[in-house]
Amino acid sequence: EHLRKLTSHEPVIGIMGKSGAGKSSLCNALFQGEVTPVSDVHAGTREVRRFRLSGHGHSMIITDLPGVGESRDRDAEYEALYRDILPELDLVLWLIKADDRALSVDEYFWRHILHRGHQQVLFVVTQADKTEPCHEWDMAGIQPSPAQAQNIREKTDAVFRLFRPVHPVVAVSACTGWELDTLVSALMTALPDHAASPLMTRLQDELRTESVRSQAREQFTGAVDRIFDTAESVCIASVARTVL
C-alpha cells in the first residue's frame, strides 16, 4: 500500500510572493503540461487557486498562495488557512523580486503567519536580469555583468540573513533562463524524496538533464528503501512480541 502511494504520488507545490514577483513566468519556465483548474480551497473569505499540470500519465498541482503584501487585518484568517494547507504541500517557493527592497512585509508574514512551515520553504530571488545596473545584462551570453553578479550575490545573502531559511536562496531570471538549472537542483533537494521523481516528469524538457534524472532516481530509491526498512522493523517487532 505504501509503495502504491509512492508510485502514484502527485506533487503539490505552493507559490507565494507579493504581486509582481513573477509567479506565472517562473512556473511557465520550470514546468510543462496541460493546465486544468482544480477545486479552490476556501478558508474564510479567502480562495486558494490550484492548477493541475498533466501529461504522459503524470501530474502535479500548483497552488497559488495568498497573503504576502495583503492586509494584516486578516492575520488570524491566514494563520488558519496555512495551518490547514501546509500539510498538503510538498514544498513552497517563496518569490522575492531582485529589485524589491521593501521586505518588511515578507519578513512579517514569514515570522507571524508561516512560522509552522519554515522547513517547507525555498526562497527564490526572481527577475535577476532587472538587477542594477540592468542595462549591463549580457543578452548574448545570458548572464549578468560583473557588477550585476555582485549585486545579485548581495541580494541573496541579504535574503538569507533576514529569513534564515533551511534551504539555500537561489536567484534566477525566468525570462532568460539564467540559473534555472540551479533552481531545479535546489528544488529537487528540498523536496521530500517521494515527490522528487514525479515532479521531475513535469519539468521543461531542457531542464530534465541526466543529472536531474539521476537525482530523482536516487531520491525515489531512498524513499522505497525507507518503506521496506519500516516494514521490516514492524515485522521484526511483531515476531518479537509473539516470541516474548
Summary of the structure (lengths in Angstrom):
residues: 244
radius of gyration: 19.8
end to end distance: 28.6
largest distance: 75.6
contacts: 734
relative contact order: 0.14
helix: 52%
strand: 22%
